[in-house]
């Protein structure tokens, strides 16, 4: 590729002239073969992924959000007990029954009579008020006017009979009057005399009464469990007797069975739940309150009282809501968990999701969240709640999960609990809602939280695998298609793709999604000056076109693809010029240039990378080589930017020009501007940056196929620099330098320069150092020496003191057993290069030297 063709071979017998490239390739090469053999002439480029700084504060919408403050939910809000609505916390009623004939007489106060529920009395004096904390005192003033656990607050005729009508009436409350035990109005399961005495004796103290009741009821429950366990199927366990078979065996009637269930729940409520609620009402220590909430949750779980069908749910929730006024995140975490498991809805669901978000916003709460089950509760909300009905609650729920995803431990927990699949299912539901739907815009706010969470999750390999398995690529593309005007959603999805496109499997899946190219172009055209969005899309396109030839062709064929890239190039080139002008005007000449690329430079770096990668495809590369505006912009970068200013940008521009210079099309813009390109490359060639020097030499390797460039190289004494590069002891550097020298030696008037600068000895050294490991480089060296020795009259005068070394070396390298030693573990490709690339030209060169050598010394062959 670098040479213009070998000169005709000749010896003293004047054999028929024949170019070497025809001997080494028996048939015409295909395009793929040409590209494969182009080696480093055509190269793809890699670059760093754009950096995204972590938000300092956890919010629903980041500081860079495009949403107006008045059009989005707030991350800061006030939350009190009044934020909850007790009317929405009532249990579900499956059947509406007629009011009961019997209505218990309610006792308005302790003076009129005792309530069926024993309650702590309010503080009697101001001195007792001062014993509680300030937060607790505020709460106590609300509740002390009337206990929220009393019968007065929940009269049976208003709540229990009307709202709980799907169950038969509960066991009547035990009443006391003048020290005499009032007989129960209906029978209950058999219990001991000791139990009856415990339930009816008014004169026993409250603490003693509760202890004895719990002990006796424990015996009763033990008996129930014993009976129940005998009836349970193997492998089935229960913390509370629920076997209807057992009850039917006792009563024989389904109605009485339901009564027994209600009785069990009543007993469990009085024994296990009520004491904890009393504790929550009177306790003023945060740590003790948290401990009581933990006990309450365990008791509710044990009694099967979580969810909507628990009869005392209203009383319980009212207790918990009033505790929200206490400003303590650990306590609120416990409360949120219990309230969520009670399956609240409406205003209460919104309030408790806000409470969860408020807790998760504080990074210092991550540790206590890890040790609680809040994540499970929030994921359950995402799975079960209706999008239309509770979209604002889901917003705060998803916002809380997003905050959790900022913690590595919680992030892993999410993946292990199947959060990826849940989030994608939620995304599919949102995608099914059309733009004319009233909640379409509000669901965009929810999508911001969802996609931001996915962005954090894709850092984990297991999460990436799950995304692949659940078809995340196509679903995310649907979101992009529907939300092109929502910059926040688009930014997060593009960040997800940016992270995932570095993974080969995901990159292949994205490349196969044909709609993505059009979507990316639409985003680039719509948000052209949004640097954070543009740079990530360009980065993704660079990854797609790095290894996938189909992606190169498909993107190029999208309508307006090249024009979009040119427009972006012009926009950010002007921004970079203005920034550089401002820098110099502020006296930046004497200062060090910023270490990292500017925003405009970073876009240009990744944009040029896309062009370089696209140019690998034969037809695309030829078309880009003929695109004058593309070549002009690349040359402009080399004109105004030095390698010291921005190394990656300058080297990427040179690499892309090198790729385009490979294509010899009639309308090639590179060929039209070859002399100007050679001039601007001088600055890079003379720099102290070795990567830049090698890139410039590569371009000269392609351009030097033209006589004008060869003359330019001699005129500017570039050849001296190229010969010196042969001492670099680097295969790639030597390969590029040999390409230039090969083209120079085509012109017989320039061959003598090779001997003058010691080039022959350096070429022989390169052949000795790299020949056995790099047959392409060895072939290039032999071709250069062949061109150089075309008019040979004497081997000694032509090759000087290196003649014998060269003879010995060629003889050794042409010995197949020595050159292709099996111990070196060479692959088939390595052998093929030896047979097709090196052997034909080396044999011709050896024959020529031997023919013109007057004395042939004994050659000792040593293995390499």
Long-range contacts (C-beta under 8 A, 24 or more apart in sequence): 1-34, 1-37, 1-38, 1-41, 1-662, 1-702, 2-41, 2-701, 2-702, 2-704, 2-705, 2-738, 2-739, 2-740, 2-742, 2-743, 2-780, 3-705, 3-739, 3-742, 3-743, 3-746, 3-780, 3-783, 4-705, 4-743, 4-746, 5-746, 6-783, 6-786, 6-787, 6-841, 7-746, 7-786, 7-787, 7-790, 9-786, 9-844, 9-848, 10-790, 11-847, 11-848, 11-851, 11-852, 12-851, 12-852, 13-851, 20-783, 20-786, 20-840, 20-841, 20-844, 23-840, 23-844, 24-836, 24-837, 24-840, 24-841, 25-836, 31-618, 34-618, 35-616, 35-618, 37-776, 38-662, 39-735, 39-776, 40-698, 40-732, 40-735, 40-736, 41-658, 41-659, 41-662, 41-698, 41-701, 41-702, 42-615, 42-616, 42-621, 42-658, 42-659, 42-662, 43-612, 43-655, 43-658, 43-659, 44-545, 44-546, 44-547, 44-612, 44-613, 44-616, 45-542, 45-546, 45-608, 45-609, 45-612, 45-613, 45-652, 45-655, 45-656, 46-546, 46-609, 47-539, 47-542, 47-605, 47-606, 47-609, 47-648, 47-652, 49-498, 49-499, 49-502, 49-539, 50-498, 50-532, 50-535, 50-536, 50-539, 50-602, 50-606, 52-495, 54-406, 57-361, 58-360, 58-361, 58-362, 58-363, 58-402, 58-403, 58-406, 59-361, 60-357, 60-395, 60-396, 60-399, 60-445, 60-448, 60-449, 61-445, 61-448, 61-488, 64-532, 65-448, 65-488, 66-486, 66-487, 66-488, 67-445, 67-488, 72-445, 73-392, 73-395, 73-396, 73-445, 75-357, 75-361, 75-399, 77-354, 77-358, 79-324, 79-351, 79-354, 79-355, 79-358, 80-324, 80-325, 81-139, 81-142, 81-321, 81-322, 81-323, 81-324, 81-325, 83-324, 83-347, 83-351, 83-354, 84-317, 84-321, 84-324, 84-347, 84-348, 84-351, 84-352, 85-346, 85-347, 85-348, 86-314, 86-317, 86-318, 86-321, 88-344, 88-345, 88-346, 88-347, 88-348, 89-313, 89-314, 89-317, 89-318, 89-321, 89-342, 89-344, 89-348, 90-159, 90-163, 90-313, 90-314, 91-163, 91-164, 91-308, 91-309, 91-310, 91-311, 91-313, 91-314, 92-166, 92-308, 92-309, 93-163, 93-164, 93-165, 93-166, 94-166, 95-165, 95-166, 96-165, 97-161, 97-165, 99-157, 99-161, 99-162, 100-157, 100-161, 100-169, 102-185, 103-156, 103-157, 104-151, 104-156, 104-172, 104-173, 104-175, 106-151, 106-152, 106-155, 107-151, 107-152, 108-152, 113-177, 114-175, 114-176, 114-202, 115-150, 115-151, 115-152, 116-151, 116-173, 116-174, 116-175, 117-149, 117-150, 117-151, 117-173, 117-270, 117-274, 118-206, 118-209, 118-210, 119-147, 119-149, 119-150, 119-278, 120-147, 120-278, 120-281, 120-282, 122-147, 131-284, 132-284, 133-284, 133-285, 133-286, 135-325, 135-326, 135-327, 135-328, 136-283, 136-284, 136-326, 138-325, 139-322, 139-323, 139-325, 139-326, 142-322, 142-325, 143-281, 143-322, 147-281, 148-281, 148-315, 148-318, 148-319, 148-322, 149-274, 149-277, 149-278, 149-281, 149-315, 149-319, 153-315, 153-318, 154-314, 154-315, 159-314, 160-311, 163-314, 164-311, 166-309, 167-258, 167-261, 167-262, 167-311, 168-255, 168-258, 168-259, 168-262, 169-262, 170-262, 170-263, 170-265, 170-266, 170-311, 171-259, 171-262, 171-263, 171-266, 171-267, 174-199, 174-200, 176-200, 176-202, 179-203, 188-263, 189-220, 189-224, 189-250, 189-260, 189-263, 191-216, 191-220, 192-216, 192-219, 195-219, 195-220, 210-275, 213-270, 213-271, 214-271, 217-267, 217-271, 218-271, 220-267, 221-267, 224-264, 239-301, 239-302, 239-303, 239-304, 240-264, 240-268, 240-302, 240-303, 240-304, 242-304, 262-311, 265-303, 265-305, 265-311, 268-303, 268-305, 269-303, 269-312, 272-299, 272-302, 272-303, 273-299, 273-300, 273-303, 273-305, 273-312, 273-316, 277-315, 277-316, 277-319, 280-319, 280-323, 281-319, 286-326, 286-328, 286-330, 286-331, 289-323, 289-326, 289-328, 289-331, 290-328, 290-330, 290-331, 290-334, 293-331, 293-334, 293-335, 293-338, 294-334, 296-338, 297-334, 297-337, 297-338, 297-341, 300-338, 300-341, 306-341, 306-342, 306-343, 307-341, 307-342, 307-343, 308-342, 308-343, 310-342, 313-342, 316-342, 317-342, 317-344, 317-348, 321-348, 324-355, 329-358, 329-359, 329-362, 329-365, 329-368, 330-365, 330-368, 332-358, 332-359, 333-359, 333-365, 333-368, 333-369, 333-372, 333-374, 334-372, 336-374, 336-377, 337-372, 337-373, 337-374, 337-377, 340-374, 340-377, 340-378, 340-380, 340-381, 341-377, 345-385, 345-389, 345-390, 346-390, 349-381, 349-385, 349-390, 349-393, 350-390, 350-392, 350-393, 350-396, 353-378, 353-381, 353-393, 353-394, 353-395, 353-396, 353-397, 353-400, 354-396, 356-396, 356-397, 356-400, 357-396, 357-397, 357-399, 357-400, 357-403, 359-400, 360-399, 360-400, 360-401, 360-403, 360-404, 361-403, 363-406, 363-407, 366-404, 366-407, 366-409, 366-410, 369-404, 369-407, 369-410, 370-407, 370-409, 370-410, 370-413, 374-400, 375-401, 375-404, 375-410, 375-413, 375-414, 375-417, 376-417, 379-417, 379-418, 379-419, 379-422, 382-422, 382-423, 382-426, 383-422, 383-425, 387-429, 387-430, 387-433, 387-439, 387-443, 388-439, 391-439, 391-442, 391-443, 391-446, 392-442, 394-446, 395-442, 395-445, 395-446, 395-449, 398-446, 398-449, 398-450, 398-453, 399-449, 401-449, 401-453, 402-449, 402-452, 402-453, 402-456, 405-452, 405-453, 405-456, 405-457, 406-456, 411-456, 411-457, 411-459, 411-460, 412-460, 414-457, 415-457, 415-460, 415-462, 415-463, 415-466, 419-453, 419-457, 420-454, 420-457, 420-463, 420-466, 420-467, 420-470, 421-466, 421-470, 423-450, 423-453, 423-454, 423-457, 424-467, 424-470, 424-471, 424-472, 424-475, 426-450, 427-475, 427-476, 427-479, 428-475, 430-479, 431-475, 431-478, 431-479, 431-482, 435-482, 444-483, 444-486, 444-488, 444-489, 447-479, 447-483, 447-486, 447-489, 448-488, 448-489, 448-492, 451-476, 451-479, 451-489, 451-492, 451-493, 451-496, 452-492, 454-492, 454-496, 455-492, 455-495, 455-496, 455-499, 458-496, 458-499, 458-500, 459-499, 464-500, 464-503, 464-506, 467-500, 467-506, 468-505, 468-506, 468-509, 473-506, 473-509, 473-510, 473-513, 473-516, 474-513, 477-513, 477-515, 477-516, 477-519, 480-519, 480-523, 481-515, 481-519, 484-519, 484-522, 484-523, 484-526, 485-526, 487-527, 487-530, 487-533, 490-523, 490-527, 490-533, 491-530, 491-532, 491-533, 491-536, 494-523, 494-533, 494-536, 494-537, 494-540, 495-536, 497-536, 497-540, 498-536, 498-539, 498-540, 501-539, 501-540, 501-543, 501-544, 502-543, 504-547, 507-543, 507-544, 507-547, 507-548, 508-548, 510-540, 510-544, 511-544, 511-548, 511-550, 511-551, 511-554, 514-554, 517-554, 517-555, 517-558, 517-561, 518-558, 521-558, 521-560, 521-561, 521-564, 524-564, 524-568, 525-560, 525-564, 525-567, 528-567, 528-568, 528-571, 529-571, 531-599, 531-600, 531-603, 534-568, 534-603, 535-599, 535-602, 535-603, 535-606, 538-568, 538-603, 538-606, 538-607, 538-609, 538-610, 539-606, 541-610, 542-606, 542-609, 542-610, 542-613, 545-610, 545-613, 545-614, 545-616, 546-613, 549-616, 549-617, 552-613, 552-614, 552-616, 552-617, 552-620, 553-617, 553-619, 553-620, 555-614, 556-614, 556-617, 556-620, 556-623, 562-623, 562-624, 562-627, 562-630, 565-607, 565-610, 565-611, 565-630, 566-627, 566-629, 566-630, 566-633, 568-603, 568-607, 569-604, 569-607, 569-630, 569-633, 570-633, 572-600, 572-603, 572-604, 572-607, 573-600, 573-604, 573-633, 573-636, 573-637, 575-599, 575-600, 576-600, 576-601, 576-604, 576-641, 577-640, 580-640, 580-641, 580-645, 593-644, 593-645, 593-646, 597-646, 597-648, 597-649, 601-646, 601-649, 604-637, 604-649, 605-646, 605-648, 605-649, 605-652, 608-634, 608-637, 608-649, 608-652, 608-653, 608-656, 609-652, 611-656, 612-652, 612-655, 612-656, 612-659, 615-656, 615-659, 615-660, 615-663, 616-659, 621-659, 621-660, 621-662, 621-663, 622-663, 622-665, 624-660, 625-660, 625-661, 625-662, 625-663, 625-665, 625-668, 625-669, 625-670, 626-665, 626-667, 626-668, 626-669, 627-669, 628-669, 628-672, 630-660, 630-669, 631-657, 631-660, 631-669, 631-670, 631-673, 632-669, 632-673, 634-660, 635-673, 635-676, 635-677, 635-680, 638-677, 638-680, 638-681, 638-683, 638-684, 639-680, 642-683, 642-687, 643-684, 643-687, 643-689, 643-692, 644-687, 644-689, 647-689, 647-691, 647-692, 650-684, 650-692, 651-689, 651-691, 651-692, 651-695, 654-681, 654-684, 654-692, 654-695, 654-696, 654-698, 654-699, 655-695, 655-698, 657-699, 658-695, 658-698, 658-699, 658-702, 661-699, 661-702, 661-703, 662-702, 670-703, 671-706, 674-703, 674-706, 674-708, 674-709, 675-708, 675-709, 675-712, 677-703, 678-703, 678-709, 678-712, 682-716, 682-718, 685-718, 685-721, 686-721, 690-728, 690-733, 693-725, 694-732, 694-733, 694-736, 697-722, 697-725, 697-733, 697-736, 697-737, 697-739, 697-740, 698-736, 698-739, 700-740, 701-736, 701-739, 701-740, 701-743, 702-739, 704-739, 704-740, 704-743, 704-744, 705-743, 707-747, 710-743, 710-744, 710-746, 710-747, 710-750, 713-740, 713-744, 714-744, 714-750, 714-753, 719-744, 719-750, 719-753, 719-757, 720-757, 723-754, 723-757, 723-758, 723-759, 723-762, 724-757, 726-759, 726-762, 726-763, 726-765, 726-766, 727-762, 729-769, 731-770, 731-773, 731-774, 731-777, 734-766, 734-770, 734-777, 735-774, 735-776, 735-777, 735-780, 738-763, 738-766, 738-777, 738-780, 738-781, 738-784, 739-780, 741-784, 742-780, 742-783, 742-784, 742-787, 745-784, 745-787, 745-788, 746-787, 748-790, 748-791, 751-787, 751-788, 751-790, 754-784, 754-788, 755-800, 760-785, 760-788, 760-799, 760-800, 760-802, 761-800, 761-801, 761-802, 764-802, 764-805, 764-806, 764-809, 767-806, 767-809, 767-813, 768-805, 768-809, 771-809, 771-813, 771-838, 771-864, 772-813, 772-819, 772-824, 772-864, 775-830, 775-833, 775-834, 775-837, 775-838, 776-833, 776-837, 776-838, 778-813, 778-837, 778-838, 778-842, 779-833, 779-837, 779-838, 779-841, 779-842, 782-810, 782-838, 782-841, 782-842, 782-845, 783-841, 785-845, 786-841, 786-844, 786-845, 786-848, 789-845, 789-848, 789-849, 792-848, 792-852, 793-852, 794-852, 794-854, 795-849, 795-850, 795-852, 795-853, 795-854, 796-853, 796-854, 798-852, 799-849, 803-849, 803-853, 804-857, 806-849, 807-846, 807-849, 807-850, 807-853, 807-856, 807-859, 808-859, 808-860, 808-861, 810-842, 810-845, 810-846, 810-849, 811-846, 811-859, 811-861, 812-861, 812-862, 812-863, 812-864, 813-838, 813-842, 813-864, 814-839, 814-842, 814-843, 814-846, 815-861, 818-861, 818-863, 818-864, 819-864, 821-863, 821-864
